[in-house]
Amino acid sequence: MLENFRHAVWVKADMLKLNFYPRSGHAFPDLVEKQNDEVISKIRANIWADDLQRISQRFKHVTGKNLGDGISILFKAEVRYHELYGLSLRIVDIDPTYTLGEMALQKEKTVKKLKEEGLFDRNKKLVLPDFPNRLAVISIDTSRGYRDLLKILWWEGVLFRTEITLFPAVLQGEKAITTISKRIGEIAMRKEEFDAILIIRGGGDEAGMDCYDHYTLARNVALAPLPVISGIGHATNDTVTEMVSHSNKITPTDVAYFLLSKYSHQYQLLQERSARLTTFTMMYFSEEEARLQEAARKLSARSIKRFSKEYEMLAHLRSKAMELPKRKIIQEREKIKQAEHILLKKPAKNTQTGLKKLDFTLERLERAVKHNLKAAKAKQESLDQHIKLLDPENILKRGYSLSLYEGKVLRSTAGLKKGDVITTRLAKGEIESKIEKTKKK
């Protein structure tokens, strides 16, 4: 029979699993020794209930974490051997400062490795949209933090439309590393659908928070294709995951108000731009109305001047038309007088011939006068009709239109470009048009 060790010894090991039994209060941890991340030895120990309660309280007081799986420990153990039960290792104490140092060292190594790989600030360099309202949330629907996020965004932010897609995941412990990483990969496949990734966890017990210092999870967050906003309710020192995130807002409530502040800022900018646009539009319309009134005044003045000129020309033509038959009549009367004088001087035998010639001359004169009067009247009517046709109002009534650009009449497409606004005047009303394309004839 082997004798028991007389004195307790201090041993370093990694505790893979605590194996706590709530009914008895005892724990039977699996302890391993690793070399280059490979297990080279393994043993199961025991911690009796009284010792476990004392050790757990001191461990949490010093480290701020619960005694649990996957940590490095420096423990004081008694080695016993029983003929019936064999070799046993009883843990009577654990030095929490060693574990705290190992955790800090591991965290420091993770940060250093991420910086060496150029990943530490990678996610921070991504651009978060001014209005990030399409959110991919990694959480669980029963999480208090997730419910707080929804309440704030959907009630206090009711003015804004926020689209939230939940990607359920374990939020603490070893499984959190794989499930959160998996959800980030799924979001990456649908990155066009979202503006940002939110990792949301409610507050409360901080047991199992070591997962957020794990290299694998931190690396996946750093490599996420969208800005990551963390709110895992961790009020002490930032975890590595929070360090590499684009933004860390501690609690889900802080995350919600951070988003609402961005929404409100954009809403305020929109209101200011809308007010400026309204003012500019009113000023533009006022200026255009003044320009239109000035163009109408000039057009009216030009029309009156043109009508006056045409009226004078018509009066002149009418006067000429009236004078022409009068001169013709006077000339014909002179011819008659001359004929009468000749007839009176000729012998009587020529009287009959003279009378016939006179009748013929009178008849021809009458026809000539009638013809000249008819021609003069037709010419006058033609001039009247021509003047009416030249009336701008009548031209417009026949389906023609008058196009103006900046108050000037358009006679060609020269000088016009796409986007210019022209005014088309019709017989009834006006049309404003925007140039899309011009053609040179």
C-alpha positions, 0 to 999 in steps of 0.5 A, a space after each residue: 500500500 502506498 502512503 498518502 502525501 503528507 503535505 498538500 501541493 500547488 499544481 497548475 492545470 487547465 480545467 476543461 470541465 467543472 462537472 458540478 453536481 447541484 444535488 450534492 454540491 460537489 464538483 469533479 473537475 477534469 484537469 489537463 496539462 497542455 503542450 503546444 495546445 495538445 493534451 499530454 496528461 489528464 486526471 479527474 479531481 474532486 472538490 467537496 461542497 464546503 471547499 467549493 462554496 468557499 473557493 467559488 466565492 473568493 474566485 468571483 470576488 477576485 476575478 469578477 467571474 464564476 468558477 467554470 469550464 475552460 480556465 487555467 488554474 493554480 490549485 492546492 491539492 491533497 493526493 490520497 490513495 485508497 486500497 478500494 477506491 484508488 488514487 484521488 486528487 482533492 482540491 482544497 484551494 484555488 488561487 484566483 489571482 493566477 487565473 486572473 493573470 492568465 486571463 489577462 495574458 491570454 486577452 493581451 495575446 489575442 489583441 496583439 495577434 489581431 493587431 499583427 494580422 491587421 485586423 484589430 481596427 478593420 471593422 472600425 474603418 467600415 463606413 456606418 451609413 448615416 441612416 442605418 435602419 436595416 439591422 441584423 441582430 445576433 441575440 435571442 428572442 427571450 433576451 431582456 436586452 433584445 426586448 429593450 432594443 425593440 421597445 425603444 426603436 419601435 416605440 420611441 422611434 416610431 417616426 422612423 422605419 427600422 427593419 430588424 432581422 433576428 439571427 438567434 445565437 447562444 450569447 455566453 459560454 463556449 457555444 457562443 464562440 461557434 454560434 455567433 461566428 456562424 451567424 456572422 457568416 450567414 449575415 455576410 452571405 446576405 450583406 446587401 440586405 443590411 446596414 449593420 450587425 448588432 450583437 445584443 446581450 442583456 445584463 445580469 450574470 457575467 459568467 461565461 463572458 470569457 468567450 468574448 475575449 476568445 481569438 476566434 470570435 474576435 477575429 470573426 467580428 473584425 472580419 465582418 463585412 458590415 459595421 458591428 455594434 456591440 451591446 453585451 451588457 458588460 460594464 467592466 473592462 472591454 472584451 476583445 470583441 468589444 474592442 474590435 467592434 465598429 462601435 461599443 455601446 455597453 448595453 442594448 439600451 445604449 445601442 438603441 439610443 445611439 441609432 435613434 440619435 443618428 436617425 434624429 440627426 438625419 431627420 433634422 437635416 432633412 427638415 432643414 433641407 426641405 425648408 431651404 428648398 421651399 424658400 428657394 422654390 418660392 424665390 424662383 417662382 417669384 423671379 420667374 413670374 416677374 420675368 414672365 410679366 416683363 416678357 408679356 409687357 414687351 410682347 404687348 408693346 411690340 404687338 401694338 406697334 406692329 398692329 399700328 404699322 400694319 394699320 397705317 399701311 392698310 390705310 395707305 393702300 385703301 387710299 391708293 385704291 380709292 384714287 385709282 378709279 377717280 383718275 381713270 374716270 377723269 381721264 375718260 371724261 377728258 377723252 369724251 370731251 375731246 370726242 364731242 369737240 371733234 364730232 361738233 367740228 365734223 360734217 353731219 355725215 360723220 355724225 352717225 359714225 361718231 355716235 357709234 364710236 361714242 356709244 362704243 367708247 362709252 360702253 368700253 369706258 363703262 366696262 373699263 371703269 367697272 373692271 377697274 373698280 372690281 379689281 380695286 375692290 378685290 385688291 382691297 379685300 385681298 389686302 384686308 385679308 392679308 392684314 388679318 392673316 398677319 394678326 398674331 392672334 389669328 396666327 395662334 388661332 390657326 394652330 401655330 405657337 410662339 416659343 420664348 426662352 428667357 423672354 426672347 422669341 425662339 427662331 432656332 435651336 442654337 444656344 439651347 441645351 438639355 435641361 433649359 425651360 422654354 415657354 410656348 404661347 398658344 391661342 389659349 394659355 401657355 406651356 412650360 417645357 424642359 429641353 430633353 433633346 434638340 435637332 439641327 435642321 
